[in-house]
Amino acid sequence: MSANQAHHPGFHRPQPSWLASMLLVCCAMAAGTAAAQTSGTSASAWKPSKATEFIVPSGAGAALDLAARKLTELLARDGQTPGFVVSNKSGAHAIGALEGLHRPPGDAHTLMTLSTSYGNSLAQNALPAHLQKGTPLVTLFREFTTVVVRADSPLRNAQDLVAQLRQDPEKYSIGIATTLGNHIHLGVAQPLQQGGVNIQKLRIVPYKSSAESMVALAGGHLDVISATTPNLLPYLQSGRVRVLAIAADKRLEGAFAQSPTWKEQGIDYVSDSFQGVMTTPGASAAQQAYWVNALRKVSETREWKEFVALNQWEPIFLGPQDTARALHAQVERSHALLTELGLLPASSLRVANAR
């Protein structure tokens, strides 16, 4: 993956803060990675000397949490660190989690999930400047958003949902996690907008995690859910939910084999969500090289590959430079999309309370 190198007429004007931030991230990562690649023995001299904290910007049991706990399990098993402490810090735009990541600058005994949500927060200019300095390390896989209802819902497919919401955009409560404007939110808003729905009037209900929103759906407190595949897997296997649409290029396998894509239902939408790992700002070339190597080894294990396949993710390993470039490109795409859909903070998007 590579960034979209768009030419901007009037380049002498000040860049928007979200783009300026990403340019700084990319430049820092390019310099750090180049240093790691040319420093020889110095790049391999560092290793963790104490337990490493892995910060997850969502509640326990959700997709981000599942991936982080599997990663730390495999890293610890292989002796990559004296131990791990997984910390769940959910909240709007992951500000609490990012505060934890940025608290010890230059101390790479702290890792954090890097996901599409981080890029969307940058695209919305929702993060203070001091929380935009994390060090991207790797991308591990793509993930796909789904739109789901209970098995007893009168909604049978995506066309039913679009038709009903065209007539009344406020008819159904739609659960997301964890923040307005993130990839889970866009994963339902964009295809509905392409289907002719006025998405600014949707009743969007944010939750701390998709694990919580799925419980609310199963309990009859929500009508529709947008979530990624791992969060609904047990509900789908037990027949309690129906997938109206999945934002993949083609149908997935296993439990999702009968779940139709948006594309096959007439809406050309595929999500570009991803998960990876980042570390503290100011991480040295040696620290970056250590974690990239450790994460690469884990990504090549049989256990990790089986875990990724079980959750219907698409494995893809990108190192620091490619991850920074891909993140930059995603920020540009998300900013354009959020502007087009009216989902930037200045918009009139309505946030409903859970019923």
C-alpha positions in Angstrom: 0.0 0.0 0.0 1.2 3.5 -0.7 0.0 7.0 -0.1 -1.9 8.9 -2.7 0.4 11.6 -3.9 -2.1 14.2 -4.9 -0.9 17.5 -6.3 -2.3 20.5 -4.4 -2.5 23.8 -6.3 -1.5 26.7 -4.0 0.8 24.4 -2.0 2.4 27.5 -0.5 -0.7 28.0 1.7 -0.7 26.5 5.3 -1.7 22.9 5.3 -4.7 21.8 7.4 -3.6 20.7 10.9 -4.7 17.1 10.3 -2.5 16.8 7.2 0.4 18.6 8.7 0.3 16.2 11.6 0.4 13.2 9.3 3.3 14.7 7.3 5.2 15.0 10.5 4.5 11.4 11.4 5.6 10.1 8.0 8.8 12.1 8.0 9.6 11.0 11.5 8.9 7.4 10.7 10.9 7.5 7.5 13.9 8.9 9.3 13.6 6.5 12.2 13.3 3.5 10.0 16.2 4.5 7.8 18.3 4.9 10.9 17.2 1.5 12.2 18.2 -0.1 8.9 21.6 1.5 8.8 22.6 1.4 12.4 23.8 -2.2 12.4 24.4 -3.6 15.9 22.9 -0.6 17.6 19.5 -1.4 16.2 19.6 -4.8 17.9 21.1 -3.6 21.2 17.8 -2.8 22.9 15.3 -5.2 24.4 12.6 -4.8 27.0 14.0 -4.9 30.6 10.6 -4.9 32.4 7.0 -5.8 31.7 5.5 -4.0 28.7 2.1 -2.3 28.9 -0.2 -2.9 25.8 -2.9 -0.3 25.7 -6.2 -1.2 24.0 -8.4 1.8 23.1 -11.7 -0.1 23.6 -13.5 -2.2 26.2 -12.7 -5.8 27.1 -13.9 -8.5 24.7 -14.1 -6.4 21.6 -12.1 -7.0 18.4 -9.2 -4.7 19.4 -9.0 -6.4 22.7 -9.1 -9.9 21.3 -6.2 -9.1 18.9 -4.1 -7.4 21.5 -4.5 -10.3 24.0 -3.5 -12.8 21.3 -0.5 -10.7 20.3 0.7 -10.3 23.9 0.2 -14.0 24.6 2.4 -15.0 21.6 5.0 -12.4 22.3 5.3 -13.4 25.9 5.4 -17.1 25.0 8.3 -16.5 22.7 10.2 -14.6 25.4 10.1 -11.3 23.7 9.5 -9.5 26.9 9.5 -10.2 30.7 5.7 -9.9 30.6 2.7 -7.9 29.5 0.0 -5.9 31.1 -3.0 -5.3 28.9 -4.8 -2.1 29.7 -8.3 -1.3 28.3 -8.8 2.5 28.0 -12.0 3.2 26.1 -13.2 6.7 25.4 -13.9 9.3 22.7 -11.1 9.4 20.1 -9.0 7.1 22.3 -7.7 10.2 24.1 -7.3 8.4 27.4 -5.4 5.6 25.7 -3.2 8.0 23.8 -2.4 9.9 27.1 -1.1 6.6 28.4 1.0 6.0 25.3 2.5 9.5 25.3 3.2 9.7 29.1 6.7 8.0 28.9 8.2 9.5 25.7 11.2 7.4 24.4 10.3 4.4 26.6 9.2 1.6 24.3 7.9 -0.5 27.2 4.5 0.8 26.1 2.6 -0.4 23.0 -0.8 0.4 21.7 -3.3 -0.9 19.1 -3.0 1.2 15.9 -6.3 1.1 14.0 -8.3 3.0 11.4 -10.0 4.9 14.2 -6.7 6.7 15.0 -6.5 7.9 11.5 -10.1 9.0 11.5 -9.5 11.0 14.7 -6.6 12.7 13.0 -8.8 13.4 10.0 -11.4 15.0 12.2 -8.7 17.1 13.9 -10.1 15.7 17.1 -6.7 15.0 18.9 -4.7 17.7 20.7 -1.2 18.2 19.2 0.6 16.5 22.0 -1.3 13.3 21.3 -0.4 13.1 17.6 3.2 11.9 18.1 2.9 8.2 18.4 5.3 6.0 16.5 3.6 3.5 14.1 5.3 0.2 14.0 3.4 -2.4 11.9 0.1 -3.2 10.1 -1.1 -6.7 10.8 -4.4 -7.2 9.0 -7.4 -5.7 7.3 -10.8 -6.1 8.9 -14.3 -5.7 7.6 -17.3 -3.9 9.0 -20.7 -5.5 9.0 -24.3 -4.3 9.4 -26.3 -6.7 11.6 -29.8 -7.1 13.0 -31.4 -9.7 15.3 -32.6 -12.9 13.6 -36.2 -11.9 14.2 -35.9 -8.5 12.6 -38.2 -7.8 9.7 -35.2 -6.4 7.8 -34.0 -9.2 5.5 -31.3 -7.6 3.5 -29.5 -4.3 2.8 -32.2 -3.2 0.3 -34.8 -3.4 3.1 -32.7 -1.2 5.4 -32.0 1.3 2.7 -35.6 1.5 1.6 -36.9 2.0 5.2 -34.3 4.7 6.0 -34.9 6.6 2.8 -38.5 7.1 4.0 -37.5 7.8 7.6 -33.8 8.1 8.5 -34.7 8.1 12.2 -36.7 4.9 12.2 -34.0 2.6 13.6 -31.5 3.0 16.4 -28.0 2.1 15.1 -25.3 1.1 17.5 -21.6 1.8 16.9 -18.4 1.8 18.9 -16.6 3.8 20.1 -16.6 7.2 18.5 -18.7 9.2 16.0 -16.9 9.4 12.7 -14.7 6.3 13.2 -14.5 3.4 10.8 -17.4 1.6 12.5 -19.6 4.6 12.1 -18.5 5.2 8.5 -18.9 1.5 7.8 -22.7 2.0 8.0 -23.0 5.7 7.1 -21.1 5.6 3.8 -23.0 2.7 2.1 -26.4 4.1 3.4 -25.4 7.5 1.9 -24.6 5.8 -1.4 -28.0 4.2 -1.2 -29.7 7.6 -1.0 -30.3 7.9 2.8 -30.0 11.2 4.6 -27.3 10.0 7.1 -27.2 13.3 9.1 -30.6 12.3 10.5 -29.7 8.7 11.5 -30.1 7.7 15.2 -26.5 6.8 16.0 -25.9 5.3 19.5 -22.2 5.1 20.5 -21.0 2.3 22.9 -17.7 1.8 24.7 -17.1 -1.4 22.6 -18.7 -3.5 20.0 -19.0 -6.2 22.5 -21.4 -4.0 24.5 -23.3 -2.9 21.4 -23.8 -6.5 20.4 -25.2 -7.3 23.9 -27.6 -4.4 23.5 -28.7 -5.7 20.1 -29.3 -9.2 21.4 -31.3 -7.7 24.3 -33.6 -5.8 22.1 -32.3 -2.3 23.0 -31.0 -1.6 19.5 -32.4 -2.2 16.0 -29.2 -2.3 14.0 -25.5 -2.7 14.7 -22.4 -1.8 12.8 -19.4 -3.8 13.9 -16.4 -5.8 12.7 -16.6 -9.6 12.1 -15.1 -11.0 15.4 -17.7 -9.1 17.5 -20.7 -10.9 16.1 -19.1 -14.3 15.4 -20.6 -16.1 18.5 -24.1 -14.5 17.8 -23.9 -15.6 14.2 -22.9 -19.1 15.0 -25.8 -19.5 17.5 -28.3 -18.0 15.0 -29.2 -15.0 17.0 -28.3 -12.4 14.4 -28.5 -11.8 10.7 -25.9 -10.0 8.6 -27.5 -7.6 6.2 -24.3 -6.7 4.5 -20.5 -7.0 4.9 -18.0 -4.5 3.5 -15.7 -7.0 1.9 -14.6 -7.4 -1.7 -16.2 -10.8 -1.9 -18.0 -13.2 0.4 -16.0 -14.4 3.4 -15.8 -18.0 4.4 -16.9 -20.1 7.4 -19.7 -18.7 9.5 -19.9 -15.7 7.1 -20.3 -17.7 3.9 -24.0 -16.8 3.7 -23.5 -13.2 4.5 -23.9 -11.0 1.4 -21.6 -8.1 0.6 -22.7 -4.5 -0.1 -21.4 -4.9 -3.6 -23.6 -7.8 -4.5 -26.6 -5.9 -3.3 -26.0 -2.9 -5.6 -23.9 -0.6 -3.4 -20.2 -0.4 -4.3 -18.7 -0.1 -0.9 -15.7 -1.9 0.7 -14.1 -0.9 4.0 -10.4 -0.2 4.3 -10.1 -0.8 8.0 -6.9 -2.2 9.5 -5.2 -3.1 12.8 -1.6 -2.8 13.8 0.7 -1.6 16.6 2.3 1.7 17.6 4.6 2.7 20.4 5.6 5.8 22.3 6.8 9.0 20.6 10.5 9.4 20.4 11.2 5.6 20.2 14.7 5.0 19.1 15.7 3.2 16.0 16.8 0.2 18.1 13.5 0.1 20.0 11.5 0.3 16.7 13.6 -2.5 15.1 13.2 -4.7 18.1 9.4 -4.5 18.1 9.0 -4.7 14.3 11.1 -7.9 14.3 9.2 -9.4 17.2 5.8 -8.6 15.7 6.9 -10.0 12.3 7.9 -13.3 14.0 4.5 -13.5 15.7 2.7 -12.8 12.4 4.4 -15.8 10.8 3.4 -18.3 13.5 0.7 -20.9 12.9 -1.3 -19.8 16.0 -1.5 -16.2 14.7 -2.5 -17.2 11.2 -5.2 -19.5 12.6 -6.4 -16.7 14.8 -6.6 -14.2 12.0 -8.5 -16.7 9.8 -11.0 -17.5 12.6 -11.9 -13.9 12.9 -12.3 -13.5 9.1 -9.5 -10.9 8.9 -7.2 -10.5 5.9 -3.5 -10.8 6.9 -1.2 -8.1 5.7 2.2 -7.2 7.2 3.5 -3.7 6.6 6.6 -2.3 8.3 7.0 1.2 9.8 7.4 3.2 6.6 4.6 1.5 4.7 2.3 1.7 7.8 3.0 5.5 8.1 2.4 6.0 4.4 -0.8 3.9 4.5 -2.0 5.8 7.6 -1.3 9.1 5.8 -3.3 8.0 2.8 -6.2 6.8 5.0 -6.3 10.2 6.8 -6.6 12.0 3.5 -9.4 9.7 2.3 -11.2 9.9 5.6 -11.1 13.7 5.8 -12.5 13.9 2.3 -15.3 11.4 3.2 -16.1 13.0 6.5 -16.4 16.4 4.8 -18.6 15.0 2.1 -20.9 13.1 4.5 -21.1 16.1 6.9 -19.6 14.1 9.8 -16.9 16.5 10.9 -17.4 18.0 14.4 -19.0 21.1 13.0 -21.8 19.1 11.4 -25.3 18.8 12.6 -25.1 15.0 13.2 -27.6 13.9 15.8 -26.4 11.6 18.5 -29.3 9.6 20.0 -29.4 8.2 23.5 -29.7 4.4 23.8 -33.3 3.3 24.2 
